[in-house]
Amino acid sequence: MGPVLDILALRSLVAVADCGGFHRAAEALRVSQSAVSQHVRRLEKVIGRPVVERQGRATVFTPDGQSLLAEARRVLAAHDAALRRLLVGPERPAVTVGTTEHAADLLLPAITAALPGHQVRFRIDRTRRLDAAVDRGSLDVAVHLSEASAADGVPVGSLPLTWYAATGWESPAGPWPVVAIEEPCVLRRRALTALTTRGLDPYVVCDSGYVAGVLEAVRSGLGVALMATAATTPDGLRERDDLPAVPPAAMSLRARSGADPQVVASVTEALHAVLAQGRR
């Protein structure tokens, strides 16, 4: 038997590209980072050339790696489609939608409901990675805070923002501790600007890569956070109406080149509707 491109190894290679590195790829695939590394080395052994290389702290694909990545996407698409036909029967067309964590609980159900004839898959990530995925064509549509992206998008509405603190948390006599998503983050900048304008001397006491981490830190009493207004106040938190009001954050939609225009129109219409209703 001649050389074989292993399906698991190809899936790891695509995950490294889509997730931006070996560590994130391992998290997405729910395997160890060493397993992802072994898969990539296995592919390099098959084609006889390196497919990735390190540039500082970043992982970049070599020209051979780019070629293999394109082939891997085609092989996996054919493989997965064949499995669905054999195991499930005729499939609905798949649509992959990316959103930021902000208001995902509001946006995801609305998008799913807008595409009843499709198999909708979601990716929740930071805006810059969503933009890159749209440019690569691995996302059909992405929804994010307009200020967070340098790319042009279609306005779909605005997201109301609310200050939250732990139940029983008392205002400090000195500087105000703020919990926020790590930079770059639109809401982090808005929170610090609003409190500074009020003369409350804010500082970041804790930052997190994810909204869930922000919620836990606020719940533990570390400080206040400016977040997308929740449909119901999160457990252990209360709204702080005494802090300066911050204008809603504009949301935008981007679609990949060649995306189904009817899908884009349906998602756009659904987002306009749900964001126009607001949270209250």
Sequence and secondary structure as in RCSB ss.txt:
>XXXX:A:sequence
MGPVLDILALRSLVAVADCGGFHRAAEALRVSQSAVSQHVRRLEKVIGRPVVERQGRATVFTPDGQSLLAEARRV
LAAHDAALRRLLVGPERPAVTVGTTEHAADLLLPAITAALPGHQVRFRIDRTRRLDAAVDRGSLDVAVHLSEASA
ADGVPVGSLPLTWYAATGWESPAGPWPVVAIEEPCVLRRRALTALTTRGLDPYVVCDSGYVAGVLEAVRSGLGVA
LMATAATTPDGLRERDDLPAVPPAAMSLRARSGADPQVVASVTEALHAVLAQGRR
>XXXX:A:secstr
      HHHHHHHHHHHHHTSHHHHHHHHTS HHHHHHHHHHHHHHHTS  EEEETTEEEE HHHHHHHHHHHHH
HHHHHHHHHHHHT S   EEEEEE STTHHHHHHHHHHH TTSEEEEEE  HHHHHHHHHHTS SEEEEEGGG S
S  EEEEEE EEEEEETT    SSSEEEEEE SS HHHHHHHHHHHHTT  EEEEEEESSHHHHHHHHHTTS BE
EEE  SS  TTEEE TTS     EEEEEEE TT  HHHHHHHHHHHHHHHHH   
